[in-house]
Amino acid sequence: MRDMKEYKGGGEMKNLLRIMLAFWNTKIIPSTGRVLATADTRKNFLLKLYSRLNACGRKLLFTMYTVKFRYIVLVYLINFLAGRVLALQGDFPGSAVHQINLTIICFIVFYIFQYEHKVIDSLYHTLAYASPDISVCLDRLGNAKLALPNLLLPVPPVIFSTKISMDMAFVPKSPVGYYLYFFYAATLYISLVGYCLMLLATKAVYEMTKVECRKLPFSYPNDLLEIPDWLKSLANLYHKAQISFFTIGMIFTVEFIFLIPDNIEVIDIDGGLNTALPLSFWYAWAIIFTFIIIAFPIFWAVWKRLLTQLTLNFNQRTVTKLMALNNRKDLTSVWSYYQLINHAARFEKKIFPKHNVYPLITTTISFILNLSKMLDLLQIPFGISL
């Protein structure tokens, strides 16, 4: 009898296991498969979306770097005329000046876009066989400047800055006012894209300074007597980009200063700072001082130092070559050997032959304009009326 009960109990257990197995096969496994399939589908969709966006971004950036400048002039001429037509419906003082300033900034940025693209592309093809290590650095730069993040990274700062401008309401909210907000946002956007390119170029020069001296490109005997063309090209890019972006920073500063109304009360009736002013007002001042007056000079000083270090590395490459030639007694005299050594040692000074005071001038102008306007709002005489 007990055996029969155990047998029945065993049969019930087997039935229960069969039911559980059937439930697992019919419910759990298909459901899990659908979840995994959905996850794979979403992943594939996101990968395809990013791939298409990246392809579109590369095309857009490449067009910005290569479009003929006359087309750029034509687009901004039409843009300027559109602004003047909107101004007929309700203008405000200085709107045309603001249009001109923003247009000048755009022309400068597009010029640097195209100049840097030509320099990097030319150097890459020139040094492809002469120095594979330098060529790799330039190839990485060429790919990086066409990458999608160059278009995405400037978006948050542009949104934040445009919101600040609209919160301060220094421009009336009229058709021409909204046009100028949009124009300002677009101008700031392409300026930040250009700044991203300068950061990428600085990174590339830093990578070049890490290349072993013996692997740097060297052409005998031309490079014994003159700074090589590839170093000159990098130095010229530095000079033109530096002048361009300090000019852009100064124009943005002038734009901000002249947009601030004279009737803003920075000091309240109790003699303290007017806390009723929106935070946007103080954010704008902080951005001007931090990024244009302080960060710009530091950034360009770092880039100059990297170019100088790269030149010193090339000096070492030249000296090594001369020593090898001298050991083979290819030079006709010891005197000529040491003359060449001393000549090569002066490459560091020749790469920056003149002291460039333009950054100092533009930074000083930006600082004086900011200081003068602040003192004017504080009702402290300074001698300059804005």
C-alpha positions in Angstrom: 0.0 0.0 0.0 2.8 2.4 0.9 4.5 1.5 -2.4 1.4 2.4 -4.3 1.2 5.9 -2.6 4.9 6.5 -3.3 4.2 5.5 -6.9 1.3 7.9 -7.2 3.3 10.7 -5.5 6.1 10.1 -8.0 3.7 10.3 -10.9 2.3 13.7 -9.7 5.8 15.0 -9.4 6.6 14.0 -13.0 3.4 15.7 -14.2 4.3 18.9 -12.4 7.8 18.8 -14.0 6.2 18.3 -17.4 3.8 21.2 -16.8 6.7 23.5 -15.7 8.8 22.4 -18.7 5.9 23.1 -21.1 5.4 26.5 -19.6 9.1 27.3 -20.0 9.1 26.3 -23.6 5.9 28.0 -24.6 6.0 31.2 -22.5 9.4 32.0 -21.1 11.7 31.2 -24.0 9.7 33.0 -26.7 9.3 36.0 -24.5 13.0 36.1 -23.8 13.7 35.7 -27.5 11.4 38.6 -28.3 13.2 40.8 -25.7 16.6 39.9 -27.1 15.4 40.4 -30.6 14.0 43.8 -29.7 17.3 44.8 -28.0 19.2 43.8 -31.1 16.8 45.7 -33.3 17.2 48.8 -31.2 21.0 48.5 -31.2 21.1 48.0 -35.0 18.8 51.0 -35.4 20.9 53.2 -33.2 24.1 52.1 -35.0 22.6 52.8 -38.4 21.3 56.2 -37.2 24.7 57.2 -35.9 26.4 56.0 -39.1 24.0 58.1 -41.2 24.4 61.1 -39.0 28.2 60.7 -39.0 28.2 60.5 -42.9 26.0 63.6 -43.1 28.3 65.4 -40.6 31.4 64.5 -42.6 29.8 65.8 -45.8 28.7 69.0 -44.1 32.1 69.7 -42.5 33.9 68.8 -45.8 31.7 71.3 -47.6 32.5 74.0 -45.0 36.2 73.4 -45.5 36.1 73.3 -49.3 33.2 75.5 -50.6 34.4 78.3 -52.8 34.6 81.6 -50.8 32.5 83.5 -53.3 29.6 81.3 -52.5 30.0 82.1 -48.8 30.1 85.8 -49.6 26.9 85.4 -51.7 25.1 83.5 -48.9 26.0 86.2 -46.3 25.1 89.0 -48.7 21.6 87.5 -49.0 21.5 87.0 -45.3 22.4 90.7 -44.7 19.7 91.9 -47.2 17.1 89.6 -45.4 18.0 91.3 -42.1 17.6 94.7 -43.7 14.1 93.7 -45.1 13.0 92.5 -41.6 14.3 95.8 -40.2 11.7 97.7 -42.3 9.0 96.2 -40.0 10.6 97.6 -36.9 14.3 98.4 -36.4 16.4 99.3 -33.4 19.5 101.4 -33.2 22.7 99.7 -34.3 21.1 96.6 -35.8 23.0 97.0 -39.1 26.3 97.4 -37.2 25.6 94.1 -35.3 24.9 92.4 -38.6 28.2 93.6 -40.1 30.1 92.5 -37.0 28.6 89.0 -37.1 29.2 88.7 -40.8 32.9 89.7 -40.4 33.2 86.9 -37.7 31.7 84.4 -40.1 34.1 85.4 -42.9 37.1 85.0 -40.6 36.0 81.6 -39.4 35.4 80.2 -42.9 38.7 81.5 -44.0 40.5 79.6 -41.2 38.4 76.5 -41.9 39.6 76.5 -45.5 43.2 77.5 -44.8 43.7 74.8 -42.1 42.2 72.2 -44.4 44.5 73.1 -47.2 47.6 73.1 -44.9 46.8 69.8 -43.3 45.9 68.1 -46.6 49.1 69.4 -48.3 51.3 68.3 -45.4 49.8 64.9 -45.3 50.5 64.2 -48.9 53.9 65.8 -48.8 55.1 63.8 -45.7 53.3 60.5 -46.5 56.6 58.9 -47.4 59.1 61.3 -45.9 57.9 60.7 -42.3 55.3 58.0 -41.7 55.1 58.9 -38.0 54.2 62.6 -38.7 51.9 61.4 -41.5 50.0 59.3 -39.0 49.5 62.3 -36.7 48.2 64.3 -39.7 45.9 61.5 -40.8 44.4 61.3 -37.3 43.9 65.1 -37.4 42.3 64.8 -40.9 39.8 62.2 -39.7 39.1 64.0 -36.4 38.2 67.3 -38.0 35.5 65.5 -40.1 34.1 63.7 -37.1 30.5 64.2 -35.9 31.5 65.5 -32.4 32.8 68.7 -34.0 29.2 69.5 -34.9 27.6 68.3 -31.6 29.9 69.6 -28.9 29.2 73.3 -29.7 25.4 72.8 -29.4 25.1 73.1 -25.5 27.3 76.2 -25.2 25.4 77.9 -28.1 22.0 77.1 -26.5 23.2 78.3 -23.1 24.7 81.5 -24.5 21.6 82.3 -26.7 19.4 81.8 -23.7 21.5 84.2 -21.7 21.2 86.8 -24.5 17.4 86.4 -24.7 17.1 86.6 -20.9 19.0 89.9 -20.8 16.6 91.2 -23.5 19.1 93.7 -24.8 17.7 93.2 -28.2 13.9 93.8 -28.7 11.8 90.8 -29.4 10.7 91.8 -32.9 11.2 90.2 -36.3 14.7 91.8 -36.7 15.4 91.0 -33.1 14.7 87.3 -33.4 16.7 87.4 -36.7 19.7 88.7 -34.8 19.3 86.1 -32.0 19.4 83.4 -34.7 22.3 85.1 -36.5 24.2 85.4 -33.2 23.6 81.7 -32.4 24.7 80.6 -35.9 27.8 82.8 -35.7 28.8 81.5 -32.3 28.2 77.9 -33.4 30.6 78.1 -36.4 33.1 80.0 -34.2 33.1 77.1 -31.7 33.4 74.6 -34.5 36.5 76.5 -35.5 37.8 76.5 -32.0 37.3 72.7 -31.9 39.5 72.5 -35.0 42.2 74.5 -33.3 42.1 72.2 -30.3 42.5 69.2 -32.6 45.4 70.9 -34.4 47.1 71.6 -31.0 46.6 67.9 -30.1 48.2 66.9 -33.4 51.2 69.1 -32.8 51.6 67.6 -29.3 51.6 64.1 -30.8 54.3 65.3 -33.3 56.5 66.4 -30.4 56.4 62.8 -29.1 57.9 61.4 -32.4 61.5 60.4 -32.1 63.9 63.0 -33.5 65.5 60.5 -35.9 62.0 59.8 -37.4 61.3 63.5 -38.3 61.3 64.4 -42.0 64.7 65.7 -43.1 65.9 66.7 -46.6 69.6 67.0 -47.2 71.1 69.5 -47.7 68.2 72.0 -47.8 67.1 71.5 -44.2 70.6 72.2 -43.0 70.3 75.8 -44.1 66.6 76.6 -43.9 63.7 75.8 -41.7 61.8 73.0 -43.5 58.6 73.8 -45.3 56.4 71.6 -43.1 57.5 73.5 -40.0 56.9 76.8 -41.8 53.4 75.7 -42.7 52.6 74.8 -39.1 54.0 78.1 -37.9 52.0 80.0 -40.6 48.8 78.2 -39.5 49.5 79.2 -35.9 50.0 82.8 -36.8 46.9 83.2 -39.0 44.7 81.2 -36.6 45.9 83.3 -33.6 45.3 86.6 -35.3 41.9 85.4 -36.5 40.6 84.1 -33.2 41.8 87.1 -31.2 40.0 89.3 -33.7 36.9 87.2 -33.3 37.1 87.4 -29.5 37.5 91.2 -29.6 34.5 91.6 -31.9 32.3 89.4 -29.7 33.5 91.5 -26.7 32.6 94.7 -28.6 29.2 93.2 -29.5 28.4 92.4 -25.8 29.6 95.8 -24.5 27.6 97.9 -27.0 24.4 95.8 -26.4 24.4 96.6 -22.7 22.0 99.6 -22.1 23.5 102.5 -20.2 20.5 102.6 -17.8 21.2 99.3 -16.1 21.7 99.8 -12.4 24.5 97.6 -11.2 24.5 99.4 -7.8 21.3 99.6 -5.9 20.1 102.4 -3.7 21.9 100.9 -0.7 25.3 101.0 -2.4 25.6 97.2 -2.9 25.4 95.1 -6.1 22.0 95.0 -7.6 20.8 91.5 -6.9 17.7 92.1 -9.0 19.8 91.8 -12.2 19.3 88.4 -13.8 22.1 85.9 -13.3 22.4 85.9 -17.1 24.0 89.3 -16.9 26.8 88.1 -14.6 27.2 84.8 -16.6 27.9 86.9 -19.7 30.6 88.9 -18.0 32.1 85.8 -16.6 32.2 84.1 -20.0 33.9 87.2 -21.6 36.6 87.4 -18.9 37.2 83.6 -18.6 37.3 82.5 -22.2 38.4 85.6 -24.2 40.6 87.6 -21.8 42.1 84.7 -19.8 41.8 81.4 -21.7 42.7 82.7 -25.2 46.2 83.9 -24.3 46.9 80.7 -22.3 45.7 78.4 -25.2 47.9 80.2 -27.8 50.9 80.2 -25.5 50.6 76.4 -25.1 50.4 76.0 -28.9 53.4 78.2 -29.4 55.4 76.2 -26.8 54.5 73.0 -28.6 55.7 74.3 -32.0 58.9 75.5 -30.3 59.4 72.1 -28.8 58.8 70.5 -32.2 61.5 72.9 -33.7 63.9 71.9 -31.0 63.4 68.3 -31.8 64.1 69.0 -35.4 67.3 70.9 -34.3 68.4 67.7 -32.7 67.6 65.8 -35.9 69.8 68.3 -37.8 72.7 68.1 -35.4 72.6 64.3 -35.5 72.7 64.4 -39.3 75.6 66.9 -39.3 77.6 64.7 -36.8 77.1 61.7 -39.0 78.4 63.7 -42.0 81.3 65.0 -40.1 82.3 61.5 -39.0 82.3 60.5 -42.7 84.4 63.6 -43.4 81.9 64.8 -46.0 82.3 68.4 -44.9 85.4 70.2 -46.2 86.3 71.9 -42.9 85.7 71.9 -39.2 84.8 75.6 -39.4 81.9 75.0 -41.9 80.7 72.2 -39.7 80.3 74.4 -36.6 78.8 77.2 -38.7 76.1 74.8 -39.8 75.6 73.6 -36.2 75.2 77.2 -35.0 72.8 78.0 -37.9 70.6 75.0 -37.1 70.5 76.0 -33.4 68.9 79.3 -34.4 65.9 77.6 -36.0 64.0 78.0 -32.8 64.2 81.8 -33.1 63.6 81.8 -36.8 60.3 79.9 -36.5 58.9 83.0 -34.7 61.2 85.8 -36.0 59.1 88.7 -34.8 57.5 89.4 -31.5 53.7 89.3 -32.2 52.0 92.0 -30.2 48.6 91.6 -31.9 47.2 89.2 -29.2 48.3 91.6 -26.5 46.6 94.5 -28.3 43.3 92.7 -28.8 43.3 91.3 -25.3 44.0 94.7 -23.8 41.3 96.3 -25.9 38.8 93.7 -24.7 39.8 94.2 -21.1 39.7 98.0 -21.3 36.2 97.9 -23.0 34.9 95.6 -20.3 36.5 97.6 -17.5 35.3 100.9 -18.9 31.7 99.7 -19.3 31.6 98.2 -15.8 33.0 101.4 -14.3 30.5 103.4 -16.4 27.7 101.3 -15.0 29.1 101.7 -11.5 29.2 105.4 -12.2 32.9 105.7 -11.6 34.7 108.0 -14.1 37.3 106.2 -16.3 37.7 108.5 -19.2 36.1 106.4 -21.9 32.4 106.7 -22.7 30.7 103.7 -24.3 
